[in-house]
Amino acid sequence: MRNVSEKYEECKNCLPGFYGLIGFSGRLGVLRREAGCRADIRDANMNTDMRQETARQVALWAAFSAAGVLLYQSGVISSLLVHTASEIVSILVAAAVAMLAWNARRYLDNGVLRLLGAAYLFVGFLDLLHTLSINSIALFPSVDPSLGLKLWLAARALQAAALLAAPSYSTRRVSMNTALAAFGAAAAFLILVIFYYPPVRGHNLSSGEGAAASAVINLAVIAAMSLALLRFLRQQALFEKRVFTWLVGSIILTIAAELVVGITPRTEDISDLLGNFIRMAAYYMIYKAVIETGFTRPMEVLFSDLVRSRESLQHERDFIRGVLDTARAMILVMDADGRIVSFNRVLQQTTGNSPEDVEGHYIWESNVFPGGQDAVRKIFLERLSSRPSDNFEQPILSAAGELIEVTWTTGVQYNTSGAARFIIATGIDISARKKVENELRYLSSHDALTGLYNRAYFEAEMLRLAASDEFPVSVVVMDLDGLKHVNDTVGHIMGDKLIQRAAHILRTAFRAEDFIARTGGDEFAVLLPHTDAANASSGAARVVSVLSAYNEINPGQQLSLSLGFATCAAGYQLMEAFKQADAAMYAQKNSSRAAASG
């Protein structure tokens, strides 16, 4: 098969840039060809990877075979050389396993590999002492002829204990420091007993009763490892497949090595040579189990987790964006410096701004809020220091430049150090509600027929004026004459029109700052702050003048108002002034009736 570069050279002419040069049917052909080329390139890459992996495996097994032949030939010449080489390999592998387990402890969720990594450090140390104590090397001056055997048995006993205890930690974590301390203490105890405890130090395990004792210890080690194997097999589902295979293979080969070597390890026959080969293979499997999970696999898992995390974060971000965009509320997110981070679809549609227009810009630099940069910056700083439950009303500018009343709920999100990270503001358009509230507020204070203030609001204004410093205050009280006769003869509709005309006359006659109210069916009252008796008289005269002008223009719709006024200089006199004005109004009404009847 052609290599990837050749395939790419053939396929690169299928680029979509040529689509504009051909017709519709030609485009379909190019699309099909491009898809086929991409599939060919993918297949070529896969085949290349497979060939490389196969070549690597062949080279690895060729190297193992060559090493095995070399060691076997060396064993024929000198079994001590093979034995020593086996010990060195075992020691190096044990050290490598311990170092890998230590450096990968943050990634190792499996407590088995943590425990074995700690244990094999001290198993390797005991093997090192064993290697340095055999008779041909004898770096330890000793009268004990079986010192090497004792250290060998101690190393195997510690190894068996570790393998037997390991399955208990397949579903729970173990501290690497704790495991190191435990196995370190066990190794130190064994060394002290072997070197310094007289009954053990002076006991020869190479012959006689000592040989029987060493056989018993060896059988106990094999039994412990067999039990460990059974425990691992029962917990197979808890391990990753490749790791389980390496671990179980290592235990089986370790048991086989102990059975081959026999009761007493000797360096002069073929069983010891075969046992050393098997033991090196067992250590290699332990190495593979730890390095597969402790280094290679965690890196693969780490990077695959990073990819999955990135995809998960992207999905989460898309989900949050979808929630923000489908929410009917306005959602604005800013960072602690005031830059806009998120601007949801409702805000975009309301203000006419796209995310590109505002995101990344300071909130006071946008045209979202009216009032200028200083005012908007002040609002932002207030929100940054406010409590999450604080609500406030702040209008925004619509796409047409109109003000939209919005109530905002803000919350501050903090990082782990307690510093503000984001401000999240959720706004609801309350323009319709504000309109209804204003209408209700208007109706609660105004007369529905005339638009003047009603009696309740008039009384509240009197209380306010009584406690103010707006004196002198004058009060004008008026009554629409003949309203009952109009209602009885031509109906209430015409009577309502008379009331509305009277209200219009009063608005025309008085100032904007004067408080005009309809206090009853045909009764009106006016409060005039900062008005003395002379100015009040002038106001009353204006009412008469406007009323006369109206009657001249509308001879068929004559209006008549009875009027009285009074002035007071202090708040406690205001109610009395109102009574005096009311009395003056009724006096004028009675005088008008008497004149009409006379």
C-alpha positions in Angstrom: 0.0 0.0 0.0 1.2 3.5 -0.8 2.3 5.5 2.2 0.4 8.4 3.7 2.4 11.2 2.0 1.7 9.6 -1.5 -2.0 9.2 -0.7 -2.1 12.8 0.5 -0.4 14.1 -2.7 -3.0 12.3 -4.7 -5.9 13.5 -2.6 -5.0 17.1 -2.0 -6.4 18.2 -5.4 -9.8 17.3 -4.0 -9.9 20.5 -1.9 -13.2 22.4 -1.8 -11.6 25.5 -3.3 -12.2 23.9 -6.7 -16.0 23.7 -6.2 -16.6 27.1 -7.8 -14.9 25.9 -11.0 -17.3 23.0 -11.7 -21.0 22.4 -12.0 -23.4 20.8 -9.5 -22.9 17.2 -10.7 -19.1 17.8 -10.7 -19.3 19.0 -7.1 -21.0 15.8 -6.0 -18.2 13.8 -7.7 -15.6 15.8 -6.0 -17.3 15.4 -2.7 -17.4 11.6 -3.2 -13.8 11.5 -4.2 -12.7 13.7 -1.3 -14.6 11.5 1.2 -13.0 8.4 -0.3 -9.5 10.0 -0.1 -10.0 10.9 3.5 -11.1 7.4 4.3 -8.0 6.0 2.4 -5.7 8.4 4.4 -7.4 7.3 7.7 -6.9 3.6 6.7 -3.3 4.2 5.7 -2.6 5.9 9.1 -4.2 3.0 11.0 -2.2 0.5 9.0 1.0 2.4 9.6 0.3 2.4 13.3 -0.4 -1.3 13.3 2.8 -2.0 11.4 4.8 0.1 13.8 3.3 -1.6 16.9 4.0 -5.1 15.3 7.6 -4.1 14.6 8.0 -2.9 18.2 6.6 -6.1 19.6 8.9 -8.2 17.4 11.9 -6.2 18.4 11.0 -6.5 22.1 10.6 -10.3 22.0 13.7 -10.7 19.9 15.7 -8.7 22.5 14.2 -10.9 25.3 15.1 -14.1 23.3 18.6 -12.9 22.7 19.0 -12.0 26.4 17.6 -15.4 27.4 20.0 -17.3 25.2 22.9 -15.1 26.4 22.0 -15.7 30.0 21.6 -19.5 29.4 25.0 -19.7 27.8 26.4 -17.7 30.7 24.7 -20.1 33.1 26.3 -23.0 31.5 29.7 -21.4 32.1 28.9 -19.8 35.4 25.6 -20.3 37.3 26.8 -17.6 39.8 26.8 -15.1 37.0 23.2 -15.8 36.0 22.2 -15.8 39.6 23.8 -12.5 40.3 22.4 -11.0 37.0 18.9 -12.2 38.0 19.3 -10.6 41.4 20.5 -7.3 39.9 17.6 -7.3 37.4 15.1 -8.0 40.3 16.7 -5.3 42.4 16.5 -2.7 39.6 13.0 -3.6 38.7 11.9 -3.4 42.3 13.5 0.0 42.6 11.9 1.2 39.4 8.5 -0.1 40.5 8.9 1.8 43.8 10.0 5.0 42.1 7.2 4.8 39.5 4.6 4.2 42.2 5.9 7.0 44.3 6.0 9.6 41.4 2.6 8.4 40.1 0.9 8.2 43.4 -1.4 11.2 42.6 -2.7 9.3 39.6 -3.0 5.9 41.2 -6.5 5.5 42.4 -5.9 1.7 42.8 -4.6 1.0 46.3 -3.1 -2.3 45.2 -0.4 -0.6 43.0 0.4 1.9 45.7 0.9 -0.9 48.3 3.0 -3.1 45.9 5.1 -0.1 44.9 5.9 0.6 48.6 6.5 -3.1 49.3 8.8 -3.9 46.4 11.2 -1.1 47.5 12.0 -3.1 50.6 11.8 -6.5 48.9 14.4 -5.2 46.5 16.5 -4.0 49.4 16.4 -7.4 51.0 17.4 -9.0 47.7 20.3 -6.5 47.5 21.5 -7.7 50.9 21.1 -11.3 49.8 23.2 -10.7 46.7 25.9 -9.0 48.7 26.0 -11.8 51.3 26.4 -15.0 49.1 29.6 -16.8 49.7 31.3 -15.9 46.5 30.9 -12.2 47.2 30.5 -12.0 51.0 30.6 -8.3 51.6 29.2 -9.0 55.1 31.8 -10.7 57.3 29.8 -13.4 59.1 30.2 -16.8 60.6 26.7 -17.6 59.5 26.9 -19.9 56.4 23.2 -19.5 55.6 23.0 -15.7 55.9 22.2 -15.4 52.2 19.4 -18.0 52.4 17.9 -16.2 55.4 17.8 -12.9 53.6 16.3 -14.7 50.5 13.6 -16.2 52.6 13.0 -12.8 54.3 12.6 -11.1 50.9 10.2 -13.8 49.7 8.2 -13.6 53.0 7.8 -9.8 52.7 6.9 -10.2 49.0 4.2 -12.8 49.8 2.8 -10.7 52.6 2.5 -7.8 50.2 0.7 -9.8 47.5 -1.5 -11.4 50.1 -2.5 -8.0 51.6 -2.8 -6.2 48.2 -6.3 -7.4 47.2 -7.8 -5.8 50.3 -7.0 -2.4 48.9 -8.5 -2.9 45.4 -11.5 -0.8 46.3 -9.9 1.7 48.6 -7.0 4.1 48.6 -3.9 3.6 50.8 -1.5 6.4 51.7 1.9 5.8 50.1 3.6 7.2 53.2 1.7 4.7 55.4 2.6 1.8 53.1 6.3 2.8 53.1 6.3 3.1 56.9 4.6 -0.3 57.4 6.9 -2.3 55.0 9.9 -0.4 56.1 9.2 -1.4 59.7 8.7 -5.0 58.6 12.0 -5.1 56.6 13.9 -3.5 59.5 12.5 -6.1 61.9 13.5 -9.0 59.7 17.0 -7.6 59.2 17.5 -7.0 63.0 16.3 -10.6 63.7 18.5 -12.1 61.1 21.7 -10.2 62.0 21.3 -9.8 65.8 18.8 -12.2 67.3 21.0 -15.1 68.6 18.7 -18.0 68.0 18.2 -17.0 64.4 21.7 -15.7 63.8 23.4 -18.8 64.9 21.0 -21.3 63.3 22.2 -22.8 60.0 19.4 -23.3 57.5 21.6 -25.1 54.9 21.7 -28.5 56.5 20.0 -30.8 59.0 17.1 -29.4 60.9 17.7 -25.9 59.5 17.1 -27.2 55.9 13.7 -28.6 57.1 12.9 -25.3 58.6 13.8 -23.4 55.5 11.6 -25.8 53.5 8.7 -25.1 55.8 9.2 -21.3 55.4 9.4 -21.7 51.6 6.2 -23.8 51.5 4.5 -21.1 53.7 5.6 -18.5 51.2 4.2 -20.5 48.3 1.0 -21.1 50.2 0.6 -17.4 50.9 1.2 -16.5 47.3 -1.3 -19.1 46.1 -3.9 -17.6 48.5 -3.0 -14.2 47.1 -3.6 -15.5 43.6 -7.0 -16.8 44.6 -7.9 -13.5 46.1 -6.9 -11.6 42.9 -8.9 -14.0 40.8 -12.0 -13.4 42.9 -11.6 -9.7 42.4 -10.9 -9.7 38.7 -13.7 -7.3 37.9 -12.2 -4.6 40.0 -9.0 -4.4 37.9 -8.3 -3.0 34.4 -7.8 -6.1 32.1 -4.2 -5.5 31.2 -3.1 -4.7 34.8 -4.9 -7.8 36.1 -3.2 -10.0 33.5 0.3 -8.7 34.5 -0.4 -9.0 38.2 -1.7 -12.5 38.0 1.0 -13.6 35.6 3.6 -12.2 38.0 2.2 -14.2 41.0 2.0 -17.4 39.0 5.6 -17.1 37.8 6.8 -16.2 41.3 5.1 -19.4 42.6 6.7 -21.4 39.8 10.1 -20.0 40.5 9.9 -21.0 44.1 8.7 -24.5 43.2 11.5 -24.9 40.6 14.3 -23.6 42.9 13.1 -25.9 45.6 13.8 -25.9 49.3 17.3 -24.5 49.2 18.4 -22.1 46.5 21.6 -23.4 45.0 23.8 -21.7 42.4 25.3 -24.8 40.9 22.5 -26.7 39.2 20.1 -26.2 36.3 17.0 -25.8 38.5 18.4 -22.6 40.0 19.2 -21.3 36.4 15.6 -21.9 35.3 14.2 -20.5 38.5 16.2 -17.3 38.0 14.8 -16.9 34.4 11.2 -17.4 35.7 11.8 -14.9 38.6 13.1 -12.2 36.2 10.0 -12.7 34.1 7.8 -12.4 37.2 9.5 -9.1 38.1 9.1 -7.9 34.5 5.3 -8.5 34.8 5.1 -6.6 38.1 7.0 -3.8 36.4 4.6 -3.8 33.5 1.6 -3.8 35.9 2.8 -0.7 37.7 4.2 1.2 34.7 1.1 0.5 32.6 -1.1 2.0 35.3 1.3 4.2 37.1 2.8 6.0 34.2 1.7 5.2 30.7 -2.0 4.6 31.3 -2.4 7.6 33.7 -1.0 9.8 31.0 -3.4 8.4 28.5 -6.2 8.7 30.9 -5.1 12.2 31.9 -5.1 13.4 28.3 -8.3 11.6 27.4 -9.8 13.0 30.6 -8.6 16.5 29.5 -10.3 16.0 26.1 -13.5 14.7 27.8 -13.3 17.6 30.3 -13.0 20.1 27.5 -15.9 18.5 25.7 -17.9 18.4 28.9 -17.1 22.0 29.6 -18.1 22.9 26.1 -21.4 21.0 26.5 -21.9 22.7 29.8 -21.2 26.0 28.3 -23.6 25.4 25.4 -26.2 24.2 27.9 -25.8 27.3 30.1 -25.8 29.5 27.0 -29.0 27.8 25.9 -30.6 28.3 29.3 -29.6 32.0 29.3 -30.9 32.5 25.8 -34.2 30.7 26.3 -34.9 32.5 29.6 -37.4 35.2 29.3 -35.5 37.4 31.7 -32.6 39.7 30.8 -29.3 38.2 32.1 -26.1 40.2 32.2 -22.8 38.8 33.5 -19.9 41.0 34.3 -16.4 40.3 35.7 -15.1 42.0 38.8 -13.7 44.8 36.6 -17.0 45.6 35.0 -16.4 44.0 31.6 -19.4 42.2 30.1 -18.9 38.5 30.0 -22.3 37.3 28.8 -25.3 39.1 27.2 -28.3 36.8 26.7 -30.6 36.8 23.7 -33.4 38.8 25.5 -31.0 41.6 26.2 -29.8 41.4 22.6 -33.3 41.7 21.2 -34.3 44.4 23.6 -31.3 46.7 23.2 -30.4 45.8 19.6 -26.8 44.9 20.6 -25.1 41.7 19.5 -22.7 39.9 21.8 -19.8 41.1 19.7 -20.9 44.7 20.3 -20.7 44.5 24.1 -18.9 41.4 25.4 -15.4 42.3 26.5 -16.3 45.9 26.9 -16.9 47.8 30.2 -20.5 48.1 31.1 -20.3 51.9 31.3 -18.8 52.0 27.7 -21.9 50.3 26.3 -25.2 52.0 25.4 -27.2 49.6 27.5 -27.9 51.9 30.5 -28.7 55.6 30.2 -27.1 58.3 32.4 -23.5 58.6 31.2 -20.4 56.7 32.1 -19.9 58.1 35.7 -23.5 57.2 36.7 -23.3 53.7 35.3 -19.9 53.1 36.9 -21.4 54.2 40.2 -24.3 51.7 39.8 -21.8 48.9 39.1 -19.7 49.7 42.1 -22.8 49.7 44.3 -23.8 46.3 43.0 -20.3 45.0 43.5 -20.5 45.8 47.2 -24.2 44.9 47.7 -25.8 41.9 49.2 -27.0 39.2 46.8 -30.6 39.8 47.7 -30.5 43.5 46.9 -32.9 44.5 44.1 -33.0 47.8 42.3 -34.8 49.4 39.4 -32.7 50.8 36.6 -34.1 51.5 33.1 -32.3 50.4 29.9 -32.3 51.9 26.4 -34.3 50.0 23.8 -33.1 49.6 20.2 -35.3 52.6 19.4 -33.8 54.7 22.1 -36.8 54.5 24.4 -36.5 53.9 28.2 -37.6 50.4 29.4 -38.3 50.1 33.1 -36.4 47.1 34.5 -36.1 45.6 37.9 -32.7 43.9 38.6 -31.6 41.2 41.0 -27.9 41.0 41.4 -25.6 38.4 42.9 -21.8 38.3 43.3 -19.9 35.1 42.7 -16.7 34.7 44.6 -13.6 32.6 43.9 -12.0 30.3 46.5 -10.0 33.2 48.0 -13.1 35.2 48.7 -12.5 37.8 45.9 -15.4 38.8 43.7 -15.2 37.0 40.3 -18.5 37.7 38.5 -21.6 39.9 39.0 -24.7 38.2 37.7 -27.7 40.6 37.1 -31.1 39.3 36.2 -33.6 41.9 34.9 -37.3 41.7 34.3 -39.1 44.2 32.1 -41.6 45.9 34.4 -42.8 48.7 32.0 -46.3 47.2 31.9 -46.4 46.8 35.6 -45.1 50.3 36.2 -47.8 51.6 33.9 -50.5 49.8 35.8 -48.9 50.9 39.1 -48.9 54.5 37.9 -52.5 54.2 36.8 -53.5 52.7 40.2 -51.5 55.4 42.0 -53.2 58.0 39.9 -56.7 56.6 40.5 -56.0 56.4 44.3 -55.2 60.1 44.4 -57.4 61.6 41.6 -61.0 61.9 40.8 -61.8 59.6 37.8 -64.4 62.0 36.3 -62.5 65.3 36.4 -58.8 64.3 36.8 -58.6 66.6 39.8 -57.3 65.3 43.1 -59.9 63.4 45.2 -61.0 64.1 48.8 -58.7 61.6 50.4 -55.6 63.1 48.8 -56.9 66.6 49.6 -57.0 65.7 53.3 -53.5 64.2 53.1 -52.2 67.3 51.5 -53.8 69.4 54.2 -51.9 67.4 56.8 -48.7 67.8 54.9 -49.1 71.6 54.5 -50.0 71.9 58.3 -46.5 70.5 59.1 -44.7 72.5 56.4 -43.3 76.0 56.3 -45.3 77.1 53.2 -47.4 79.6 55.1 -49.4 81.7 54.7 -51.8 79.3 53.1 -55.2 80.2 51.6 -58.1 77.8 51.1 -60.8 78.3 48.4 -64.0 76.3 48.6 -66.5 76.2 45.7 -69.9 74.5 45.0 -71.5 73.9 41.6 -74.9 75.5 41.7 -77.9 73.7 40.3 -76.3 70.3 39.8 -79.2 68.4 41.4 -81.7 70.1 39.2 -79.7 69.2 36.0 -79.4 65.6 37.2 -83.1 65.4 37.9 -84.3 67.0 34.7 -81.8 66.1 31.9 -79.9 63.2 33.5 -76.6 62.5 35.2 -74.7 62.5 31.9 -75.3 66.2 31.5 -74.6 66.7 35.2 -71.2 65.0 34.7 -70.4 67.3 31.8 -71.2 70.3 34.0 -68.8 68.9 36.7 -66.0 68.5 34.0 -66.6 72.0 32.7 -66.3 73.4 36.3 -63.0 71.5 36.7 -61.7 72.9 33.5 -62.6 76.5 34.7 -60.7 75.9 38.0 -57.6 74.7 36.2 -57.6 77.7 34.0 -58.1 80.1 36.9 -55.5 78.8 39.4 -51.7 78.3 39.2 -49.9 75.0 38.5 -48.6 74.9 42.0 -52.1 75.3 43.5 -53.7 72.0 44.8 -57.2 71.6 43.2 -59.5 68.8 44.4 -63.0 67.6 43.9 -64.1 66.9 47.5 -67.7 65.9 46.9 -70.3 65.5 44.2 -70.6 69.2 43.4 -67.9 70.5 45.8 -64.4 71.7 45.0 -61.6 73.0 47.1 -58.2 74.6 46.4 -55.1 74.9 48.6 -52.9 77.8 47.8 -49.5 77.7 49.6 -47.5 80.9 50.1 -50.7 82.9 49.4 -52.0 85.7 51.6 -55.6 87.0 51.7 -55.0 89.6 48.9 -53.7 87.0 46.5 -56.4 84.6 47.5 -59.0 87.3 46.7 -57.3 87.7 43.3 -57.6 84.0 42.7 -61.3 84.0 43.5 -61.7 87.0 41.2 -60.0 85.0 38.4 -62.5 82.2 38.9 -65.4 84.6 38.5 -63.8 86.2 35.5 -63.1 82.8 33.7 -66.6 81.7 34.6 -68.2 84.8 33.1 -66.1 84.4 29.9 -67.3 80.8 29.6 -70.9 81.7 30.1 -70.7 84.4 27.4 -69.2 81.9 24.9 -71.7 79.1 25.9 -75.0 80.9 26.5 -77.0 77.6 26.4 -74.7 75.9 29.0 -74.6 78.4 31.9 -72.5 77.5 34.9 -72.7 79.0 38.4 -70.2 78.5 41.2 -70.6 79.6 44.8 -67.2 80.5 46.3 -65.6 81.3 49.7 -62.0 81.6 50.8 -60.0 82.1 54.0 -56.3 82.5 54.9 -54.2 81.3 57.8 -50.6 81.9 59.0 -49.9 78.6 60.8 -50.5 74.9 60.5 -52.8 74.6 63.5 -55.1 77.3 61.8 -55.5 75.4 58.5 -58.5 73.3 59.4 -60.2 76.4 60.8 -59.4 78.3 57.6 -61.1 75.5 55.6 -64.2 75.8 57.8 -64.3 79.5 57.4 -64.0 79.2 53.6 -66.7 76.6 53.5 -69.0 78.9 55.6 -68.2 81.8 53.3 -69.1 79.7 50.3 -72.5 78.7 51.8 -73.2 82.3 52.7 -72.7 83.3 49.1 -74.8 80.4 47.9 -77.7 81.4 50.2 -77.3 85.0 49.2 -77.6 84.0 45.5 -80.7 81.9 46.2 -82.3 84.8 48.1 -81.6 87.2 45.3 -83.0 84.7 42.7 -86.2 84.2 44.7 -86.6 87.9 45.4 
